């Protein structure tokens, strides 16, 4: 052992040989030994034998003790002290710099003195009874007693500093921890001695130690609380070492930490930290300094960001201790550890990921499969990690790692995603782990809708045991934009296209009507909403006219939002169109009876027109006036209903092989609505532009979200976002990370209820839409506060508008993203939770500098004429604080 400065306290005239023999065994490398001899208490006068082991008097006794102390250390001191009191003992320990105090042998004196000393000072105390051995024996057999988690940490710190591989340690821990937790704790502490976990016998307290030591030759009993009453009652025969209880300096007096295992993702090791509030929401540990311990030493001290922390992947530790750091660092990091976690890394056996909230029967079925490794993934923080581990042990799945989905996805708090999205998010976790070379072969999810699986299977728990598994080819961590799009969005690059992108309603209307009038064989139109207004009737006449020329016209509309076929509703325009010769109208997912959440949210939000299989139009526009009339085409005054105020939207025109990919998505949706199959056309190359059509299926994948994230995460200089719906918190988090990388982030957004001169235009649902505006703006507040440029779209001085109308702030319905002047994306997919997960969407990613730069220039011109949010403006700061609570608005209720 490595105690260096020892203070031995004994009674004058008592047999000090056992105490000094124990001192030599425990502190064989001591640099200094001081012996303090105190006279016996007065109440013992006349009842004691003459001082000295052989009756030779005090001088002989002092010479004998001095000689024994000198055999331990050349620097040995001996002194006769007055009757001790607590203040004198404390001062003596302080002046000697002792790291070990040895006391004994008289119980009446030494036990009381040691107990008081322990209350005053965090110092190790070795109690040596008179019955202890007089021989110097190496300490090889230890019995360590730890009651509670803090005591186990103190024992681990002791074994790290004073243990060696030649020792055999028996650990009596109450309550008894799992073996895997003990192994992790010893690894974190850097313990080299072999440790055996012994069962705690069910006997009276004073017989616990006797029962635990039965059959063992114990050289040293190690405890964390000085057992004065127990020593008096049980008369333990050997030395007892009471460890200093770690002061835990720096730990925050707060809820317990909730920490999943750290996960090695190839470039970083990421861990998610929160606070355990029991069942329900366990909030993230935000902006707090946390320390990590491995091998008995502090290896990193980091500040959390949105509840996450990252360490270099070169870290070789298999286990980590974690604790919160306060004003000063902990004097003993091992004793300060609050949670132990493993570091999960790629293994050599087939790996099955499973939702940590699977029913108990499914967990037991997984526990019976020996051919695979298993990894639990906590999808939401509704249940603490400790409770997850307890469920796994109950199901026979221990030891099994537990990682947090947010740590793998790096999505920050993501409090807007609920359990209904867990299956898709689990598949996303699997894709990322596959890319980090984990041999993932399957996922076991809870959702009613099986998620799309690429390179792995989506199974039930029972199916895992019915298959034969082999190690898959190792994945490759995607780094470039192209690699991320390939691996995570599933969108293949298609070359040989001509692509035009617009941000103008009049241009979009012209393109649409030209393609309808120019069609020769067939027209396919898919939309989300249809209004029986001026533009709707104009489109109706164009489609009916094309059908009268012999063109096959197929129209597909979302039943719920198209107000046709659900709840007995009939859309007059669609009803008329369905009776036009040569026009077939179908609706997607009609809702009959009491709707479920899936009925309301799992909709087809795509907008697509394909003419003759050679030209495709896609974007964010529904069939209504506000989508296809430009600002200069509509006279406005204060009495104009908000529905008549044009919106800003975006779209693309595609010619070339990418059209076939888009039309196949229509064919799939058409067949799902009961339509007959049709023969596909493979168009010839029409240009030199590379495009990636992204086809997102609601609750089956997150392809559009992954495409947006790929563009943001690989941006180096700039990101421009045009959106009118509340950013998903994962998207917001990605933009905040881009800002920290030094990327310039600009956003253009609007008002869900358009305003004029600061007043809302009138119309139905005005108050609800104004609340929607607050939600949109609330998701911009954090970006603006972090340094992003936020622009609220403004249009003014348009000929034909009322002179006193003032500046107009219209709704922004466009869904567009540009980065680095080299790539842009436009389509129907909003950057909110609904567009990311629930609704089926189309998105076109264009990797062409000329197109991207032209689109950015148009976006920047709109921003230049709009109102930039000033982060220093006190009015904005007050408003931002008032709507901050909207950050936690449930994602399922997002507009």
N, C-alpha and C positions, 0 to 999 in steps of 0.2 A: 504494500500500500504506500501511498505517496504523501502522508502527513509529514510536515517538515518542522513545525514548531509546536512542542507539546508542553502542556502544563499539567503536572501531576499533583493532585490534592489528596492528602491523606492525614490520618491522625498521628500525632506525635506518640511514638512508642508502639504503634500497631505494626503488625507484620506486613510490610510493604512489598514483600517479594512477589505475591501474585499480581499486584497492580503493575509493578515494573516489568515482570515477565510478559504480561499482556501488552504493555506499552512497546516493548521490543518487538513483539510479534506483529503488532498493528502498524508501528512506525519505525520499521527497521532502517529507514533512510533518513531519520530525523536529523536536522541540522542543529537543533537546540532543544534541550530538555531542562525544564525548571521544575523543581519539587518544592511545594509549599506544605509545611507540616503545621497543623493546628493542634492546640491542646484539646483534650477531651472536654466535652461540656461539663459544667460544674455538677450537674445532677448525677454524674457518674463517679464523683470523687469518692475514694475509699473503696470503691467496688472494682477497681481495675488492678491488674498485676503491675509490678514495677515495669517502667519502660525498658524497651530493648528485648530482643528475641531471646536472649540468654541471661537477662537480668544484669547486664554490664553497665546500665545507666544510659543517660541521654546521649553522652558524647559518643559512646560505642555505636549506639543506634544511628546517629547522624553519619558517622564514618561509613557504616555498612550501606546505608541508603545512597550516600554520595558515590560510593564505588559502583553500585549497581547502575546508577544514572549515567556515570561516566562510561560504562560498558555499552551504553546505547548511543551516546553522542559525546564527542570530545568537548563540546560546548555544553557543559552541565552545571546547573546552579542549584543550590539548596539553601532554604531559609526557613526559620521558625517564625510564624506569623501569629498575630493576636487572634482572639476569637473572631471568626468571620461573620460578617453581616452581608446582605445582598449588595450594598454599594461597594464594599471592599472587594468582594469577589469579581464584580463587573470591572472595576478599575484594574484589578490584577490581570484579568484576561486581556484587557485592552493594552496595558503596558507591555505585556509579554508577546503580543501579536500572535497568540496561540490559534492554530487552526484545529487543534484537538485538545480537549480537557479530559484527563483521566481522574476519576474519583473512586474512593473506596478506602477501607473496606467496611467501616461501621455503618449499618443501615440508618440508624437514628440520625447520624450526621450527614452522611454522603448523599443519601437519596433526597433529602429535603434540600440540600445545597444545590444539587444538580438540577432538580426541578425548577428552583427559583432562577438559576443561571440560564436555563433554557427559555424561560419566559422573557428574560431581558435581552438576550443576545443570540443571534443565529450562528451557533457554534456547535460542532460535533462533540458529544460527550460520551466517553467510554466508562461504563459502570463495571467495576471489578469486585465481585463479592469475595469474602474471606475464603470461601470454599473453592475458588477458582484454582486451576493448576499452578504450581510453582515453577513448572518447566516452561521454557521458551519453545513453543510449537508453531510452525508455519501455519498461517490461516489458509486452510484449503476447503473446508466445509462451512458454508454460510447458510443460515436460514434468515431470509428477509421477510418482514411482515409489513404489509402496506394496506391500510384501510382507507379506501377512497382513491380517486384519480390523482389528486395532488400528491398523496403519499407515494403512489407508483412512480410519479415523475422524480420525486426526491431520491427514491431507491435507484432509478435508472441513472441519475446524475452521479450517485455514489459509485455504482458499478463501472461507469465510464471512467471515472478518475482514479479509482483504487482497485479495480478488478484486473485479473489477467487470465489467460486461457487455462492456466493450471488449476484455477478455482472451480468448485462445483457449487452452484447456487440453487437453493430451493426457495421458491417464491410463494408465500402464502398471501394471496390478494383477496380482499373482501370489499365489495362483491367480486366474485371471480370473473375476470374478463375473458373474452374469447381468445383462443391460442393465437389466431392471426393478428389480433390487436396487440398482444404481448410481443409477438415477433416484430411487428412494425415499430413499437415503442423502443425496443432494444436496439433495432437498427438505427433509428433516429438518434438515440443517445450515444451510439458508438460503443456499445457494450461488447467486449470480446469473450467474456466468461460464458460457458454454457449454463443455461437457466432452465430449471424444471419447475413447471407450475404444479403445485400440490393442492389437493382439495382441502377446503376449509371444513374441519370436523364440526359436527353439531354437538357441542358439549358446553358446559358452563364456561364463562370467559376466563376464569383463572386456570382452566385446564387446557385451553386451546393450544398454548405453546408446547405443553408436554405431549399432547396428542400429535401435533405436527412434527415434533422432533423424534417421535418414537422410531427406533430402528436406524437413526442417523447419528453419527458422531459429529456433533456440532461444535466447531471451533469458535464461531462468533454468531451471536444473534443481532440482527440489524433491524431497528425500528425507526419510525419517524416521530413518534411521540414518546416522551420519557415515561415509562410505565411504573411510576412510583408505587401506586397501590398494588399493582400486579407483582412487583418485585418483593414487596413486603409479604404478600399473601402466598406466593408460589415459591419463593426462594430459588429463583433460577440459578443453577450452579455455575454457569460460565459467564464470560464477559458479554455485556450488552452494549451495543453502539447505537446511540440515539443521534440520528442525522439532523442537521439544521434544516428546518422546513424552509423551502425556497420562498423568498418573499414575493415572488411573482411581480417584481417591480415593473411597472409599465402596463400591466394588464388593465383593460378597461372594465370597470364595474358595470356590466351590461348584461343583456341576454346572452345565453351560451352561443358560441360560434357554431355555424352549420356549414361544414366544408365537405364537398365531394372529393373523390380522388383526383389528383392532378393527371393530365393527359398529355403525352408527348406527341405533338403533331408534326414532327420532323424539323420545323424551323424554330418552334417555341414549345415550352411546356406551359400549359395554361391551367389555371385553377379558378374555381368559382367559390366565392365566400359570401355567406349571409348570416343572418341571426335567426336562431331557432325560436319561433313563437308558437310551436305546437302545430296542430292541424289547422290548415288555412294558409294564409300568405306568410311566408318567411322572407322578410325584405332583404335586399342585397346590402352588403357592407360597402357603403359608398364613401370614397375619398378618405379612407383611413389607412394608416401605416400598419402593415403586417410584417412579421418576421418569420423566416423559415429556418428550421434547424435540421441538420443532418450530421451524422457521425459525431454527435455530441457538441457541435459548434454551430454558431450562427453563420449561415451561408448567404443570406440575402435579406434585405429589408426594403420593401416596396410599398408604394401607395396604390391602393385599389382604384380602378376606374370602372364605374358602373358595376361594381361588385366583382370584377375580375382582376387577376394579376398574372403576369407573364414572366417566365424565367428562361434563360438560354437552354436550348435542347442539349447542349454539351454536358449539362449537369448529370452526374453518374448515379445520383442517389436513387435507391429503390423505395425509400419511405421518407416522409417529411413530417416534422413537427411544425405546427402553426400557432402563433399567438399574436394578439394585438399589442402594438407598441404605443405607449402613452408619452408623457413628457420626458421620461428618461429611459434608457434601455435597461432591460432586465439584467440584474447582476448574474443570474444563473439561467441561461436560455433554456436548458432542458427542464428545469423546474417551472419555467414560465409557460411551457407548451400547453395550449388549450385543446388542440385536436391533433390526432395523428392521421395521416393520409398516405396512401400508396401512390407511386408514380406508375401509371399504366403505359406500357409500351407494346409495340408489335411483338407478337409471339410466333411460335412455329406450328401451332395447331389451328384448325378451322375455328373461326370466332363467330359466335352468335350474339347479336345485340338484342336486348329485350327491354321493353318498357318496364320500369321499376314498379309500376302500379298494376301489373298483371294480377288477376285473381290468384288466391293461394293455390288452387288446384293446378293452374298453369305453371306456377313457380315450382311446385313439386314435380310436375312432369318434366320440366327442364332439368331439375336436379337429378333425375334418373338417367340422363343422357351423359355417357362418359366419353364419347368420341369427339366432343367439341369443348372449347373454352367458352365461357359465358361472361358477358359484361352487361351489367345493369345500367340503364340510362334513365336518369331522373328528368322527366320532360318538363315539369313545372315545379316550383318550390312550394307546392301545397303541403308536402309531407317532409319532415326533416330527414336529412341523410341518416342520422342515427336510427330513426324509426325504420327507414328503408333497410338498413343493415340488419336490424332485429327481425324484420319479416323474412329476409333472405336466410338467416340462420334457422328460423322456425321451419322454413321449407326445405332445409338441407342443402342450401346453396352457398354456404360459407366454406372457405373464403371466396368471395366473388367481388370484383371491383365494382365501384359505383361512380360513374361520371355524370356530370351535369350537361344536358344538351346545350345550354348556353355557353359553356366553356368550349365546346367543340365548334359551335357555329359562330362564336364571337359576336353574338347579337345583343350584348349589353343586358339591360334589365328585361327587355321584351315582355313587359307585363301586359301587353295587349293581345297576346296569343293565349288561347284557352286550351282545355283538354281535348276539344273536338279536333284540334289540329295536330295532336300528338303523333299520329301515325305518319303523317307527311314529314314532320320534323325529325322523327326517328329515321326515316329513309334518308333525309338530308345528312344526318349525323353519320349514317353508314357510308354515304358517298365520300364525305370528307375523310373518314378513317381509312377507307379504301385508298384514297389518294395519298394518305400518309403511310402506306404500305402495311396496314393492318389486314390480316387474312380474313376479312368479313365474308361469310358465306350466306348468312341469313339474318333477318330481323323478325322478331315476334312482337306484334303490335296489338293494341286494344281496339282500334277503330273498326267500325262496321264496313268502311270502304277501304279495301286493301290499297296501299300506296304503290305507285310505280316503282319497280326495282330494276336497277341496271348493274349487272355483274354480281347480283346476290338475289336471294329469294325472300319474299314476304310470306311468312307462314304462320300457322297456329302453333302453339306449344307442342301439341301432340304430334304434329307433322315432323318436328325436328328429329325425333327418335326413329322415324320411319325411313329416313334417307341415309345414304352412304355419302360421306363428305370427303372431299379431297382439298388440299391446299390450293387456293387460286393463284394465278400469276400475280406477282407483286404489282401494286399500283404505282403511279408516279405522281408526285405532288405537283399540281398545276401551278405554274408561276405566271406565264404571260396571259394576256386577255384571251387569246385564241384557245389556249389550253384550258383555262377556266370555263369558257363557254362550252367547249367540247365535253369536259368531264362533269360539269355540274348542271348545266341547263339542258343538255341533250340536243342542242340546236346545231345541226351540221352546217358547215359553210358551203354555200352554193355560188359558184362563179358564173360569169358570163351574163350579167344582168344589166339592165338600165333601170335606175331608180331616181325618182324625183320626190322631194320632200317639201311640204308646204305648211304654212301657218296662216292661211287665209281662207275664209269661208267661201268667198266668191270663186276662187280657184278650184276649191274642192267641188263646188256645185257644177262648174263647167266641165271638169274631168268626168264627173259621174254621168251627166246628161250626154256628153259626147260618146262615152263608151256604150251607153244604152242605145243611142241612135245609130252607132256604127257597128253594132253586133250583127253577126251573120248566122250563127247557129244556136247559141245558147247564152243565157244570162243567169248567174247565180248571185242572189243577194241575201246576206245574213245580217240581222240587226237585233238590237236589244229593246228598243222602244220605237213606236210609230205613233205620230200625232196626226190627227185628221185636220190639219191646218193648211195654210196656203202652199207651203212647200211640199207637204205630204201629198196633196192632191196633184201637184205638178209632177211628182215622181210617179204617182199612180197612173196618170195619163201616159207617161213615157213608157212604163212597163207594159201597160195594156196595148199601146201602139206597137211595141216590139213584138209582142205575142201575135198581134194581128198580121204581122209580116211573116209569120211562121217560125219565129224564134222561140225556142223552149225556155220558159221563164220559171225558175224555181225560187221561192221566197221562204226563208226560214226566220222565225221571230221567237224570242223568248216569251213563253206564254204568260208568265206572271207580269212582267214589266211591259210587255206588249199589250196588256189588257185584253187578251183574246184566248178563250179556252179555259181559263182558270176561274173558279168560283162562279161559273156561269156567265162571265163577262164576254161581251162581243165588241171588238174594235170595228167601227163602221167602215173605215178605210180598208182594213184587211178583209172584212166580209165582202165588200164590193169587189176587191181585187181577186178574191178566191173564185168569184163567179165569172171572171173575164176568161174568154176562151184562150187556151194555151198557157194559162198561168196556174201553177200549183203552189198553194200556200200551206205551210206546215208550221206547227208550234212546238217548241222544245219544253219538255218537263211541265205539262199542265198540272195544276194543283187542284185536287178534288177533295173536299171534306176538310177536316181540321188539319191545318198545315203543321209540319214538324219544323225544327230549326233548319234541317237540311233542305226542306222544301222552299224555305224563304231565302236562304243564303246560297245554296248550291245552284247558281243560275249560269246561263250561257250569255256572257257579256260581249261576245265578239261582234265586230262590225267589218264586213267584207263584201266586196263585189268582185266577181270574176267574169270577164267577157270573153267568150270563145276559147277559154283556156289559155289565152295569150297575154292578157292584161289583168292585173289585180289592183284594187284600191282597198286600202285598209287604214284604220285610224281610230279616233275616238268618237266619231259623229254618229248620232242616232238620226232617225228620220223625223225632223222637226224644224221649224222656222229658225230657232236660235242657233242651230248648228250650221246652216247653209246660207245665211244672210250676213253680209259684212256690215261693219259699223257705218260706212258711208252710204249704205243702201236703205237704212231704216231711219226715218225722222223720229226724234225722241223729244218728249217734254216731260214735265214732272208728273203728268197723269198717265204716262205709258205704263202698262203692266210689266212687271219684271220679266215675264215670259217672252215679251217681244224684244227685249234688249239682247243683241247678239252676244255670243260667248266666243272666247278665244279657244280654238281647237287646232289639232294638227293631224296630218295624214300623209300617206305615201302612195305613189303610183309605181308599180313594179311591172317590168316586162322581162321575159327570159325564163330560164329553168326554175327560178324560185317560185314562179307562179304555180307550178305543179304541186309544190309542197303546200302552198296555201289552199289550193283547191281540194287537196286530199283531206285537209281539216274540215272543209265544208262537206265533203262526201261522207266523212265519219259522222258528223253531227246530223246530216240529213238522214242517214240510215238510222241513227238513234231516235229520230222523230218519226220513224215509220216510212220514210221515203225509199223508193226503189233506187238501186245502184245505177250509175251511169258510167260510160266509158271515159277514161281519163285521156287527156291530150298532153303530150310531152313537148313543150315549146322549144324552139331553137334559141341559141344564144342571141341576146339582143344588145349586149354592151360588154363592158369590162369591169363592172362593179361586183364586188363580193358582198353577199347578203346572207343573213342567217334568219330564216323565219322561225320564231319561237312559238311553239304550240303548247299552251298551258291548259291542263285538265284540272278543274276544280276538285280539291281534296284528294287528288291522285298524285300531284307533284307540285313543285314550286318553281317551275321553269322560268317564268317571267321574272320573279323575284331574284332568282339566281343570276339571270342575265343582267339585271340592273346592278346587283352587288358586284358582279365581275367587272363591270365598267368602272364603278366607283373605286373598288379596291385596287385596281391596277392603274388608276389615273396618277399622273406625275406632276402635272402643272395646273390643270383646271377641270372643274366639273360644273356644268350648268344644268339645272333642273327646272322644268316647267310642269307645274302640277296644281290641281285645284282641290285635292282631297287630302285628308290628314295623313301625313307620312307614317308608314309603319315604323315603330320604334327601332326595329332592326335597320331600316334604311337610314333613319336619323343617326343611329349609332355609327353606321359606316361613313356617313358624311362628316361626323365629328372626328372620326379617326383620320379621314382624309385631311381635314384642317390641321390636325396635329402633325401630319407628314409634310405640311407646308403647301398643300394644294389649295388653290383659290376656288372657293365654292360660292356660286351665285344661284339664287332661287327666284323664280317668277311665279307669283300666286295671285289669287283674286278674292272676290267676295261671292259666296254661294248665293246670297241675295244681292244683286247689283245695287249700287248706290249712286246718287247724284248729289253733289255738293254736301256730302256727308250724310244724306238722308236716304233710306231705302226706297226703291221703287215699290209700289203697292202690288198686291196680288195674294193668291192663296198660299198658305204655308210660309208666310213671310217670317214669322217669329222663329219657327223651327229651322228655316234655312239660315237665319241670322245666327242661331246657336251653332249651326254647322260651320259658319264662317269663323267663329271663335275657336272651334276645334282645329280647323285648318291652320289658323294663325298660331295657335298654341304650340303646334309641332315645329313652327319656324322659330319660336322664341329662343330655344336652346342653341340653335345654329347661329342666330344673330349674336347672342351673348358670347359665343365662342369665337366670333370673328368672321362668320359668313356674311355675304351681302344678300339682303332680302329685299325684293322689289314687289310692291303691290301695284298690279297692272292699272294704269290710268289712261283714259282716252279723253281728249278734250278738243274743242274748236273744230268740230266736224260740221261741214256745210249741211244745212237742213235741220240741225238741232236747235232747240229753243235757246235764245241768247242767255237767258237767266238760269239755264240748267246746271251750270257749274261743271267741274270735272266729274267724269263718270268712271266708277271702278267696277268693271264687269266681272262676271264669273269666268274663271279659267277652267276649261274642261279638257285641255290638252294634257297628254301624258307623254313627255319627251325628256330625253337625257342625252347630253353631249359631253365628251371628255377629250381634252388635249388636242382639239382640232383634228382628230383622226377617226373618231367613231361617234355615231349617234344612234339612238333608238327611239322609235315612235310606234304607237299602236293603241290598243284598247285597254291595256293593263294599267290601272291606277297603281301608284306606289304606296297604297294603303294595305291594311290587313286583308280586306275583302278581295282586292285584286290579286294579292299575293298568294292566297290560299283557296278561297271559296269559289270564286267565279272562274269559268273557263275564259281564256283570253288569247289574243294574238298580239305578237310584238315582232317588229322587224328591226334587227340590228344591222346597221350598214357600216362596213369597214372601208371607208373611202374618204380620203382627205378633202377632196374638192367639195363633196356633198356635205361632210361634217362642218367644214369651215363656213360654207354658205348658210347652213342652218344656224350655226352659232352667231353669225353676223346678224341674221334676222332676229334672233332671240335677244342679242345685245341691243339692237335698235329699239325693241320693245321696252327693255329695261331702262334705256336711256330716257325714254319719255314717261317713265313711271315714277312712283314715289319710293325712294329708298328708305328703309327702316333705319332710324338712327339709334344705335345701341346706347348712346349717351343721353338720349331724350328721356327726361324724367316721367313724362306722361306715358311713353311706351313702357318704361320700367314698371310703373304702377299697374298698367293694364296686363303686362306679362305676369306679374305676381298674382293678379286676381284670377287669371285663367290657368295657372300652373296645375291646379287639381285635375284639369282635363287630360293630363298626361296619363292618368290611371283610369280613364274612361274605358270600359270593357270593349275589347276589339270586336266582339260579336255585335255590338250596337253601333259600330262606326258607320257613317253614311256611305 
